Structure formats: C-alpha cells, structure tokens
C-alpha cells in the first residue's frame, strides 16, 4: 500500500473547515488593512533562498528540498514565503518605481525536518509583506493586524518583541558577541557553524547546555545605535497607544538571517510547551541583497497547521436540503428536482434507496436544515415530504414548488 510521505498530511473534515476558517478570516482582515493577494511559484531557484534566508539558517543548512531539474537548474521547493514575494517585487520592477506596496499570500511550504506535533514537512503559511515604508508606525500597524487575526481566530497568544539592530550598530555588537562566544567551551555543532556565519543566531539555540552557557551573553538591545534605539522606543509607544500588550525579549532573534531592527513573535501555551504561532519583523536590506533598489520591508508569517489546533470557528447554522428516495421509481423525479433546486440552495442527493429512518440519520450527518423524501405516495400525489431538522416541523409540498425552491420562503 502506498502511503503519504513522512511529514506530509491529508486533510479531511473537520480540519478542512478550520483551514478555510483560518485562511478566510486572515484574508478578510488583510484586505481590510489594504493588502492585496500575491501568488508566487512553489518551485524557485535555490540561490534565492541561499542569498536571502542565509547559510546560518537551519533551513538552508539542513532542511531545503533541493535538487537539479532536467534542465540542469538548481531548484528547491520554497521553504518560506518572504523571499519569493521579494523576488517577484523586484522582477516586476516595483522596486524601481519606488512605490509602497502591501501584499498577503498563503500556500504550502516545504522543509525537511523532524515531524512533530503541529510541524510537518509540507506545511502551510499565511503571511504579509509591506514594502517602501520606513516608519515604526508601519511595524505597529503590521503587529496590530496580526493580533486582530489571532483574536478573530480565537487564539490566545502573547506578543514578544525585540530589536536586532542595523548595519550601523550590528558590526560592533557582533564583535563583542564573538569575543564572548570564543570563551565558551563545548558549544554544539550548530552553534559553531552559526558563530562563523551569523553569530546572533547562536542565541536562538535550543540546546540546554548551550542555553546555560549563553545566559550572560551580551544582548543586542544594549548596543543599539541612536536611530535603532529611537525606532524601538517609538514602536513600543505606538503599541501602547493601540493597547497591545507586549513583553521585551532580548533573546528573540528569529530563525532567518534577513531580519533587521524590529522582530516579534506571538507565543501560545495552548498547544503544550510555549511555542510561536506567528512571527516576523523588518528586513530593510533584503530587496537590495536580491538585486533590487534599496527598499524597506516588513512582514510576518503564521503557521497554519499550528493554528488548526487553536482556531475556534463559529458554529455554522444548518443549511441546505438533503433529498432521498424511498422507491426505485422515484429516482428520476428526484434527480431532476436536485438539478433545479441546486440553482437556489445547497442540495445533497442520496442515490441509494433507504428507509425513511436511514435518510433522516444521513440528513442529520450532512448538517442540512431540511430532509426531503420522495416515495410511492409522493409520486401519486406529485408532492415531496420535507422535515425541518431543527424545529422538527413536517409538511408535504407540491413537487413543482419543491424543485423551484419557492417552498423555502413559505411559512
């Protein structure tokens, strides 16, 4: 028997309802904030992620689904969404126009990592990217939108905030951090690699031995330049004005190399140990790194699979009509009624002959509001028997009235 690949998952109801609820809720709020949909390819050149995500990232070092295609191109399945959106922004010359653009996206991403609860090798993200706005009010604006999405999904999460500095203050901090790291014995293999490529990523290590030795490491927030310090102070002030609670976390560095200045995560403890359900930050140099004109940028991404465990969609009211037949001779008439009625309302037609009791049970499972049946008596009278599954009202309606849907508006 052929099974789904490890870390890949099939979705059925009720998970699909929660998935649609997450995407639709997020989409509606993003549009309300002035964002428009962008769709980028799942398959991209590997160099896009090598240059943007960075070699210190576990994504590039261990997790990319990377291969050479039949044309000899080095390609990979996208492991995250931001790089592809930035690539599209540059390719379509929006960076040259100097325009301010806001986009949202959603879809599957791929990382070859150890599958665990809420984490898969094929997973889905919803994210947004904002280009061309160099103002901490935009950071607050983005965070406020993310909070509104989580609130509307019924997800309880707390906001953690940090600043990662900029090209002016980061080099000096990097020197101090490397000096500190060089004095620490027995760093794990990942930390040794990160120390050479992007030392600040060492602070993100999950190894307990490393965490213990890093507790006295110098922190970037103690080494911010005046510009970064002022922006970070203003961001906190704007969030306070918006009544968005947050806590400062100087250890928050995010998992990708392209972040600068503000970085943030929403953490939830509703799925066991505290874990991030969404996060993002500024990437003011990423457009330039990928060959575009210098353009400020900020965005966030949410992991849909984790949100599926937390999202609380509202109970949907029963709707639609279930139509069943009680005799073979009624099937053709029922088929025509189904075709006509579907033009007006959701209609579930059960082809199999069943007893009235079985049809009622099946109609209840289908979450339809009405159960309708046609049997020998209804054929003789040219009628259809219907029952409201909420208030249990039963009645008989003319066949012509039934198939055109006019009976639905009758008292």
C-alpha positions as CSV (number, residue, x, y, z in Angstrom):
1,X,0.0,0.0,0.0
2,X,1.3,3.4,-1.0
3,X,1.2,5.9,1.9
4,X,1.7,9.7,2.1
5,X,5.4,10.6,2.6
6,X,6.6,11.1,6.1
7,X,5.7,14.6,7.3
8,X,3.0,15.1,4.6
9,X,-0.6,15.1,5.7
10,X,-4.0,14.6,4.1
11,X,-6.7,17.0,5.3
12,X,-10.4,15.9,5.7
13,X,-13.3,17.5,7.6
14,X,-13.5,18.9,10.2
15,X,-9.9,20.1,9.7
16,X,-10.7,21.5,6.3
17,X,-13.4,23.7,7.8
18,X,-10.8,25.0,10.3
19,X,-8.3,25.5,7.5
20,X,-10.8,27.5,5.4
21,X,-11.8,29.5,8.5
22,X,-8.1,30.5,9.2
23,X,-7.5,31.5,5.5
24,X,-10.8,33.3,5.1
25,X,-10.5,35.2,8.3
26,X,-6.9,36.2,7.7
27,X,-7.7,37.2,4.1
28,X,-10.6,39.4,5.1
29,X,-8.6,41.2,7.7
30,X,-5.6,41.7,5.4
31,X,-7.8,43.2,2.7
32,X,-9.4,45.5,5.3
33,X,-5.9,46.7,6.1
34,X,-5.2,47.5,2.4
35,X,-3.2,44.3,1.5
36,X,-3.7,42.6,-1.9
37,X,-3.1,39.0,-2.8
38,X,0.1,37.8,-4.5
39,X,0.8,34.3,-5.6
40,X,4.3,33.1,-6.3
41,X,5.6,29.7,-7.6
42,X,6.2,26.8,-5.2
43,X,9.4,26.0,-7.1
44,X,12.2,28.6,-7.1
45,X,15.9,28.8,-7.8
46,X,17.8,27.6,-4.8
47,X,20.0,30.7,-4.9
48,X,17.0,32.8,-4.0
49,X,16.9,31.2,-0.5
50,X,20.7,30.8,-0.2
51,X,21.0,34.6,-0.6
52,X,18.0,35.6,1.4
53,X,17.4,33.1,4.2
54,X,21.2,32.8,4.8
55,X,23.6,29.9,5.3
56,X,23.4,30.1,9.1
57,X,19.7,29.2,8.9
58,X,18.8,25.5,9.6
59,X,16.5,25.9,6.5
60,X,19.5,26.3,4.2
61,X,21.9,24.1,6.2
62,X,19.6,21.1,6.7
63,X,16.0,21.4,5.5
64,X,15.6,22.5,1.9
65,X,14.0,20.2,-0.6
66,X,16.7,21.0,-3.2
67,X,17.5,19.2,-6.5
68,X,18.7,19.7,-10.0
69,X,15.9,19.5,-12.6
70,X,16.0,18.0,-16.1
71,X,17.3,21.3,-17.5
72,X,20.2,21.4,-15.1
73,X,18.8,24.1,-12.9
74,X,19.5,24.1,-9.1
75,X,15.9,24.4,-7.7
76,X,14.1,23.8,-4.5
77,X,10.6,23.8,-3.1
78,X,10.0,27.1,-1.3
79,X,10.7,26.7,2.5
80,X,9.2,30.1,3.3
81,X,7.2,32.9,1.6
82,X,9.0,36.2,2.0
83,X,11.9,35.5,-0.4
84,X,9.6,34.6,-3.3
85,X,7.4,37.7,-2.8
86,X,10.6,39.9,-2.7
87,X,11.8,38.2,-5.8
88,X,8.5,39.0,-7.6
89,X,8.6,42.6,-6.3
90,X,12.0,43.1,-7.9
91,X,11.3,41.1,-11.1
92,X,8.2,43.2,-11.9
93,X,10.3,46.4,-11.4
94,X,8.2,47.6,-8.4
95,X,11.4,48.5,-6.6
96,X,12.4,50.9,-9.4
97,X,9.1,52.7,-9.2
98,X,9.6,53.5,-5.6
99,X,6.0,52.5,-4.8
100,X,4.6,51.5,-1.4
101,X,3.0,48.0,-1.8
102,X,1.3,45.7,0.7
103,X,0.8,42.0,-0.2
104,X,-0.6,38.9,1.5
105,X,0.0,35.3,0.5
106,X,-0.9,31.8,1.6
107,X,0.0,28.3,0.5
108,X,2.2,25.3,1.1
109,X,5.9,25.4,2.1
110,X,8.4,22.6,2.4
111,X,11.2,21.8,4.9
112,X,12.9,18.5,5.5
113,X,12.8,18.5,9.3
114,X,11.7,16.1,12.0
115,X,7.9,15.9,12.0
116,X,6.3,16.6,15.4
117,X,3.0,18.0,16.8
118,X,1.9,21.0,14.7
119,X,5.0,20.7,12.5
120,X,5.2,18.9,9.1
121,X,7.5,18.7,6.1
122,X,4.7,20.1,3.9
123,X,3.1,22.9,5.9
124,X,1.1,26.0,5.1
125,X,1.6,29.6,5.9
126,X,-0.3,32.8,5.7
127,X,1.9,35.9,5.5
128,X,2.1,39.5,4.6
129,X,4.8,41.8,3.3
130,X,4.9,45.6,3.2
131,X,7.4,47.5,1.1
132,X,8.7,51.0,0.9
133,X,7.6,52.3,4.4
134,X,10.4,53.3,6.7
135,X,8.4,54.1,9.9
136,X,7.9,52.2,13.1
137,X,4.2,53.1,12.8
138,X,4.1,50.5,10.0
139,X,5.7,47.9,12.4
140,X,2.9,48.7,14.9
141,X,0.3,48.6,12.0
142,X,1.6,45.1,11.0
143,X,1.6,43.8,14.5
144,X,-1.9,45.2,15.1
145,X,-3.2,43.3,12.1
146,X,-1.6,40.1,13.2
147,X,-3.2,40.5,16.6
148,X,-6.6,41.1,15.1
149,X,-6.3,38.0,13.0
150,X,-5.4,35.9,16.0
151,X,-8.1,37.4,18.1
152,X,-10.7,36.7,15.4
153,X,-9.4,33.1,15.2
154,X,-10.0,32.7,18.9
155,X,-6.2,32.1,19.5
156,X,-4.8,33.3,22.8
157,X,-1.2,34.4,22.4
158,X,1.2,36.9,23.9
159,X,3.5,39.2,22.0
160,X,7.3,39.2,22.4
161,X,9.3,42.0,21.0
162,X,13.0,42.7,20.3
163,X,15.2,44.8,18.1
164,X,18.1,43.3,16.1
165,X,19.8,46.5,15.2
166,X,21.0,47.7,11.8
167,X,24.2,47.7,9.7
168,X,25.5,50.6,11.8
169,X,25.2,49.0,15.2
170,X,25.3,45.3,14.4
171,X,29.0,45.1,13.5
172,X,30.2,46.4,16.9
173,X,27.8,44.1,18.7
174,X,28.9,41.2,16.5
175,X,32.5,41.7,17.6
176,X,31.5,41.7,21.3
177,X,29.3,38.6,20.9
178,X,32.1,36.7,19.0
179,X,34.5,37.6,21.8
180,X,32.1,36.2,24.3
181,X,31.4,33.0,22.3
182,X,35.1,32.3,21.8
183,X,35.4,31.9,25.6
184,X,32.7,29.3,25.8
185,X,33.8,25.6,25.6
186,X,31.7,22.8,24.2
187,X,29.2,24.8,22.0
188,X,27.1,22.4,19.9
189,X,27.8,21.8,16.3
190,X,25.1,24.2,15.1
191,X,26.3,27.0,17.3
192,X,29.9,26.6,16.0
193,X,28.5,26.9,12.4
194,X,26.3,29.8,13.3
195,X,29.2,31.6,15.1
196,X,31.1,31.8,11.8
197,X,28.2,32.7,9.6
198,X,25.8,34.8,11.8
199,X,26.7,34.9,15.5
200,X,23.4,36.3,16.7
201,X,21.7,33.1,15.6
202,X,23.6,31.3,18.4
203,X,21.3,33.0,20.9
204,X,18.4,31.0,19.3
205,X,20.0,27.7,20.2
206,X,17.6,25.2,21.8
207,X,20.4,23.0,23.2
208,X,20.1,23.1,27.1
209,X,23.9,23.1,27.6
210,X,24.3,26.0,25.2
211,X,21.4,27.9,26.7
212,X,23.0,27.6,30.2
213,X,26.4,28.9,28.9
214,X,24.8,31.7,26.9
215,X,22.8,33.3,29.8
216,X,25.4,36.0,30.3
217,X,25.9,36.8,26.6
218,X,25.9,40.4,25.6
219,X,22.5,41.5,24.2
220,X,21.9,43.5,21.0
221,X,19.4,45.8,22.7
222,X,22.2,47.1,24.9
223,X,24.2,48.0,21.8
224,X,21.7,49.7,19.5
225,X,22.6,52.9,17.7
226,X,20.6,56.1,18.4
227,X,18.4,55.5,15.3
228,X,17.5,51.9,16.2
229,X,17.0,52.8,19.8
230,X,14.6,55.6,18.9
231,X,12.7,53.5,16.4
232,X,12.4,50.7,19.0
233,X,11.2,53.1,21.6
234,X,8.6,54.6,19.2
235,X,7.4,51.1,18.3
236,X,6.7,50.3,22.0
237,X,4.9,53.7,22.4
238,X,2.7,53.0,19.4
239,X,1.8,49.5,20.6
240,X,0.9,51.0,24.0
241,X,-1.3,53.6,22.3
242,X,-3.0,50.7,20.5
243,X,-3.4,48.9,23.8
244,X,-1.5,45.9,22.6
245,X,0.3,44.2,25.4
246,X,3.9,43.0,24.9
247,X,7.0,41.9,26.7
248,X,10.5,42.6,25.7
249,X,12.6,39.5,24.9
250,X,16.3,40.3,24.1
251,X,16.8,36.7,23.2
252,X,14.3,36.8,20.4
253,X,16.4,36.6,17.2
254,X,14.1,34.8,14.7
255,X,15.3,32.0,12.5
256,X,16.2,33.8,9.3
257,X,19.2,35.9,8.5
258,X,17.5,38.7,6.7
259,X,15.8,40.4,9.8
260,X,16.9,43.8,11.0
261,X,15.5,46.2,13.6
262,X,12.1,45.0,15.0
263,X,11.5,41.3,15.4
264,X,8.4,39.9,17.0
265,X,6.6,36.6,17.8
266,X,3.2,35.7,19.2
267,X,3.5,32.8,21.6
268,X,0.8,30.4,22.8
269,X,0.9,27.9,25.6
270,X,-2.4,26.2,24.4
271,X,-0.5,23.5,22.5
272,X,1.7,22.2,25.3
273,X,5.0,23.9,25.7
274,X,5.1,27.6,24.7
275,X,5.7,27.9,21.0
276,X,5.4,30.6,18.3
277,X,2.2,30.6,16.3
278,X,3.2,33.6,14.2
279,X,6.2,35.9,13.9
280,X,8.0,38.4,11.7
281,X,10.0,41.6,11.6
282,X,11.8,44.1,9.5
283,X,14.1,43.1,6.6
284,X,15.2,46.6,5.3
285,X,18.1,45.2,3.2
286,X,16.6,42.1,1.7
287,X,15.4,43.7,-1.5
288,X,18.9,45.1,-2.1
289,X,20.5,41.7,-1.3
290,X,18.4,40.1,-4.0
291,X,19.4,42.7,-6.6
292,X,16.8,45.4,-6.3
293,X,17.0,49.0,-5.3
294,X,17.2,49.6,-1.6
295,X,13.6,49.3,-0.3
296,X,12.4,49.0,3.3
297,X,10.3,45.9,4.1
298,X,8.5,44.3,7.0
299,X,6.2,41.3,7.3
300,X,5.0,38.3,9.2
301,X,4.0,34.6,8.7
302,X,1.7,32.3,10.5
303,X,2.0,28.5,10.6
304,X,-1.5,27.3,9.6
305,X,-1.0,23.7,11.0
306,X,-0.4,25.1,14.5
307,X,-3.4,27.4,14.2
308,X,-5.6,24.5,13.2
309,X,-5.3,23.1,16.7
310,X,-6.2,26.5,18.3
311,X,-8.6,28.2,15.9
312,X,-12.2,28.2,17.1
313,X,-14.5,28.7,14.1
314,X,-18.1,29.7,14.9
315,X,-20.7,27.0,14.8
316,X,-22.3,27.2,11.4
317,X,-26.1,27.0,11.3
318,X,-27.7,24.1,9.4
319,X,-28.4,24.9,5.8
320,X,-29.4,23.2,2.6
321,X,-31.6,20.3,1.7
322,X,-31.0,16.6,1.8
323,X,-33.1,14.7,-0.7
324,X,-33.6,10.9,-0.6
325,X,-35.7,8.4,-2.4
326,X,-37.9,5.7,-0.8
327,X,-38.5,3.7,-4.1
328,X,-36.7,3.0,-7.3
329,X,-39.5,4.6,-9.4
330,X,-38.9,8.0,-7.6
331,X,-35.2,8.3,-8.6
332,X,-35.6,10.1,-11.9
333,X,-38.0,12.7,-10.4
334,X,-35.7,13.2,-7.5
335,X,-32.7,13.7,-9.9
336,X,-34.5,16.4,-11.8
337,X,-35.6,18.1,-8.6
338,X,-32.0,18.1,-7.3
339,X,-30.7,19.7,-10.5
340,X,-33.3,22.5,-10.3
341,X,-33.1,23.0,-6.5
342,X,-29.3,23.3,-6.6
343,X,-29.6,26.6,-8.5
344,X,-31.2,28.1,-5.4
345,X,-29.7,26.2,-2.4
346,X,-27.2,23.6,-1.4
347,X,-28.7,20.2,-2.1
348,X,-27.4,16.8,-1.1
349,X,-28.9,14.0,-3.2
350,X,-28.7,10.4,-1.8
351,X,-28.8,8.0,-4.8
352,X,-29.1,4.9,-2.6
353,X,-32.6,3.6,-1.7
354,X,-33.0,3.7,2.1
355,X,-35.7,3.7,4.7
356,X,-37.1,7.0,6.0
357,X,-35.3,6.5,9.3
358,X,-31.9,5.9,7.5
359,X,-32.5,9.0,5.3
360,X,-33.2,11.1,8.4
361,X,-30.0,9.9,10.1
362,X,-27.9,10.6,6.9
363,X,-29.5,14.1,6.6
364,X,-28.6,14.9,10.1
365,X,-24.9,13.9,9.4
366,X,-24.9,16.1,6.3
367,X,-25.8,19.1,8.6
368,X,-28.6,20.1,6.2
369,X,-31.5,22.0,7.6
370,X,-34.2,20.1,5.6
371,X,-34.6,16.4,5.0
372,X,-36.8,15.7,1.9
373,X,-38.0,12.3,0.6
374,X,-40.0,11.0,-2.4
375,X,-41.7,7.7,-2.2
376,X,-44.6,5.9,-3.9
377,X,-47.2,8.1,-2.1
378,X,-45.5,11.3,-3.1
379,X,-45.3,10.1,-6.7
380,X,-49.0,9.5,-6.8
381,X,-49.8,12.9,-5.2
382,X,-47.0,14.8,-7.1
383,X,-45.6,16.0,-3.8
384,X,-42.4,15.9,-1.7
385,X,-42.3,15.2,2.1
386,X,-40.0,17.6,4.0
387,X,-38.9,17.9,7.6
388,X,-37.1,20.7,9.3
389,X,-34.3,19.1,11.3
390,X,-34.1,21.9,13.8
391,X,-37.7,22.5,14.9
392,X,-38.9,19.0,13.7
393,X,-41.7,20.5,11.6
394,X,-43.0,18.2,8.9
395,X,-45.0,19.0,5.8
396,X,-45.8,18.0,2.3
397,X,-45.2,20.4,-0.6
398,X,-46.1,20.2,-4.3
399,X,-43.3,18.9,-6.4
400,X,-43.3,22.0,-8.6
401,X,-43.0,24.2,-5.6
402,X,-40.3,22.0,-4.1
403,X,-38.0,21.9,-7.2
404,X,-38.1,25.7,-7.8
405,X,-37.3,26.4,-4.2
406,X,-40.3,28.7,-3.5
407,X,-41.4,26.4,-0.6
408,X,-38.3,27.6,1.4
409,X,-39.8,31.1,1.8
410,X,-43.2,29.9,2.8
411,X,-44.4,30.0,6.4
